């Protein structure tokens, strides 16, 4: 949910409703997901293909978010918008990898039941 909410925060930033200081952006290791990945996540689930793909994809995601913020601060709005489109696509990939790990850990049926409603609500808000 936190990664999905970043799209809303960035959109608000690009629309001038919020400011984001690029120097205060959390690194891929210091955000909530990063703390889990580099804490217990990799130790427990590094054998899963989705987990192996999640680490670099998550790191790339943070770099893209920083790029959007820096471009916007530099007055390069059209480039920031293009980078934002990439952030949205990459965010979905990160979420899909997280969902894949979760589905394997708790089982596909339990995963679907646990995530169906919140996911559809977030997708509606962010679209």
N, C-alpha and C positions, 0 to 999 in steps of 0.2 A: 504494500500500500504506500509506503514511503517513496518508493521509486516512481510510482504512478503519480503521486502528488507533485513531484518535481516538474512534471509537464505543466501543471496548472500554475505553479510558482513562476516558472520561466515565461509562460504566456503572459502572466500579469506583469512581469518585469519588462517584457518587450512592448507591452501596451502602455507602459509608463505609470502603472498603478502601484509599483513596488520597486525598491532598489535592492540590488544584490551586490555586495562587495566581493570582487573576485579573490581578494586576499583572505576572505573568511570562509570560502567554500571548503567543506570537509574533503579530505583526501579519500581515495577508494578504500583505504584501510581504517579510516576514522569514522565513517558513517555507520549507521546501525547494521546494515548488511555486511559491510567490510569487517566490522568487529566480530560478527558471527562467522563469516568465511574464514578469517585468519585466526579465530579463536577455536571454537569447537567444530565448526562446519567441515573444514578440510580434514581434520583428524578423524571425524566419523564417516564422512561421505566422499572422500577423495577417489574412491573406486568407481563412483558413478560418472559416466561420460558427461552428463549435464553439469556436474559440479566442476569438472575439469574445464569445461567451456565457459562456465560462469565467471571464473576468476579474471581471465583477460577481457572478457566482454564487459564486465563491471568496471574494470579499470579504464577501458576505452570510453565508457559512458561518462565517467567523471571528467575525462579530458574534453569530451564534447560539450558538456555543460559549461565548463570553464571557458571554452572557446566562444560559446554563445554570449556569455557575460562580457568577455573582453571585447568582442566585436561590437556589441551594442554600446559599451562605454566609449569605444573609439569612433562612434558615430557611423558605423558601417551597418546600418539597419537591414539592408537587403541581404547582406552576407549573414548577418545574425539570424534572419528568418530562414535562410537556407539551412544553416547549421541546426536551427531548432527543428526543422523537418527531419533531419537525420537523428536528432536526439529522440524524437517521438518513435521513429522506427526502431532504433536501437533499444529504447526502453522496453518496447514490447518483446524484444528478443531476450532481454535480461529477465523480465517477468516470466516468459515462457520457460526459461531454464530453471528459475526458482520453482515454478509450478511442476516441472518435470522431476526435480529432486524431491519435492514434497509428495508427489504422487507415488514415487517409488518407495519412499520411507513409510508413508501411512497407508498406502494402497490406493489404487485408482478410484474405487467407489467412494471411499471415505473422503478422498481429496475432492472429488466432484461435488459431493454433498456439502463439504465445508466451505468451498470457494465459489459456488455457483452464484449466489445472490450478491455478495460484495463485489465480485468481479464485474458483473453486469451493471451495477450501479456506478462504479468508477468509470467504466468504459462510456457510459451515457454522459457523465459529467465532463469527461475529457474530450469528447468528440464535438 
